[in-house]
Amino acid sequence: MAINIDIESKTFTLHTIKSTYQMKVDAHGNLLHTYYGPCNHGTDFSYLIAPADRGFSGQPAGAARDRTYSMDHYPLEYPVHGNGDYRIKALKAGIVGSVPALDLRYHSYQVTEGKYGLQGLPAMFAAQNGDVQTLQVVLKDLYEEIYVTLYYGVFEKKNVITRAAVIENRGKEALCVTRAMSMALDFLENDKELIHFYGKHQWERQYERTAPLHGISEISSTRGMSSHQHNPFVILCGRNTTEDYGDCYGISLLYSGGFRIQVETDQLEQLRVVCGIDDDEFKWIVGSGEQFATPEVVLCFTDRGLTDLSHDISDAFQSNLIRSIWKDRQRPILVNNWEATYFDFNGEKLVNIARQAAQIGLDMLVLDDGWFGKRNDDNSGMGDWQVNEKKLGCSLRELAERIEKIGLIFGIWVEFEMVSEDSELYRSNPDWAMVIPGRDPVRSRNQLVLDLSRRDVIAHLKATIDKIMHLADIQYVKWDVNRSLENVFSGYSPSLSQGAVRHKYVLGLYELMEHMAENYPDVLLEGCAGGGGRFDAGMLYYTPQIWCSDNTDAIERLRIHYGTSFGYPMSSVAAHVSVCPNHQNGRTTPFQTRAVCAMQGAFGYELDLEKLSEEELAQAKAQTEFYRKHGELFHKGRYYRLSSPFENRDFTAWSYVSQDQAKVLLSVVFTDLNGNPKTLRIRLKGLDAGAVYVLEGKEYTGAALMQAGLVLPVPKCDYDAWSVLLEKQ
Ligand code: DGJ
């Protein structure tokens, strides 16, 4: 049974194939967190809690005489502000007019088949009958009619447990919530390290592994989006954990707005993790009879190392989070005109690129920014979604038809969430932009953010989506956003709590994305936020792939892809071959290396195909043919990180292994050149040890390839690549 309940001792135990998770109601009615780790059956882990009088750690109601009992050092399932716990909390709320204080005690529970949903929010779902069960544990405040339901979705076979909390006000007075985290997770010992993924625009998801501080370590975004700077996915792992061995916990928040993940080492060297919505400006009023739902968080534990963790998360997202029909389909190989032309194009130029694309064998042309309104640079036109027929020399439909005649399908770029002050939309609806009245707004890319908390803005944008989607046969949409939020003020309703606007913005965004998903289910939707500024699991619910970074340099992408691969399926990583010297960093790399790197995800080209040399053209044809031929391997194969670009100076290597272990694509990019070079070798992973694999006419056993490895060729030039296919005999 995935969910095991001992009614007498009020112990709730959740099982997946690799983990056990346990909580228990104690004699005072508090819900303790007693265990999360390797599979265990039949143990009540509360014996590990050692009561002791810890000075200055007070007693909650009903326990005054027991000085060994305090919320300040007991492991708790959903810690709240106001009952004597001085660590980081999951929930901070109080009746309006009073001070924040709650004392939640156990009320009831319920187990149901299937998966709970969260209104208006992304959430994992059951893919087939019986693959998930839901546990609800209801807590109630001792004094007020405030209920908190903790939701657990147990995907036993997928090795994933989801969590969310719903706060419900059944009392008469309004409740003011200033912090509502999706989860807290307490560990009795701090024997762990934190892996997280930091960065900046054009340099997302850089891997860092560190010991948590005494005090609070924080990974967060106050930017209104999950951000380039931090990612709402972290790993806690044992100090000795490697790719192949050891305990690790993956924590992934399904949320695309600002977030906060905190890790606290407390006075007793215990560890607490909390994860949820950014609460910097958060203030949500839960009126009488109302509810507030937190976003969902996905937990995954394995004792088999980081590769296994990535595989489990990736599989679970692939089958139970991504909904698009494209998740199981090979993605079209595309050419995008952004780095080819930027804003400087016309219909003729696009058609010429399409002709060349057809020669190469590509599937789709994507028309990027600049096709609408007065938009010849990024200072104006945003919000005016009228086709610039003068620039294109024809209607969008005519352009798409010309491209179709050449043999390509047609895709388009949009950025619905933003507005330029120099636009008709802004001139007619200035109050639709989020600015603080009386203050000059913070501008970024010289644009403002539309107030997606407003119903009229959402209605306008839904109508805009429908209008655009009927302009031509559009088979792909790249949904971009190009600034962080700041001065988030909504002029919509004076009674609205301004502290609610950031979250309402995200709910508005999800509503628009849902509109896309529902009405245009066949369209391939690609997420984008100036590259990978909103690369999060929440987005995957709507977009099966995301533009991974505005940095298209193959060598910097090695690190970006490496970091991304820890928490996301590689099929969701959009990656393109671009021109050299690279537009972002000036580096020159071989054409083939650029393709090898870009084949780590949803593959395409983003350069002026008309300017390719004969040799490059022939290479592009061969690359396209290769990617298409082995599409299944790229799309559904297991991805192995074989070396770390953060540790290995000489090369970065990875592989794709087909589910049946019959095909292996090994790729190596050399990152250093030496005179009299040492011999480099690489060990493969995930092969059938007993089988024989053939590479370039030579035979190797799977065991030898995994235990001793292969000798790598000597690189012939800067950033040379070696990508080879091994096939089982
Ligand atoms: C940022 C994206 O990441 C780019 O690929 C491109 O679409 C530009 N925006 C267009 O403005």
Boltz pocket constraint, residues with backbone or C-beta under 6 A from the ligand:
constraints:
  - pocket:
      binder: B
      contacts: [[A, 338], [A, 368], [A, 369], [A, 413], [A, 480], [A, 481], [A, 482], [A, 528], [A, 529], [A, 530], [A, 531], [A, 547], [A, 549], [A, 550]]
      max_distance: 6.0
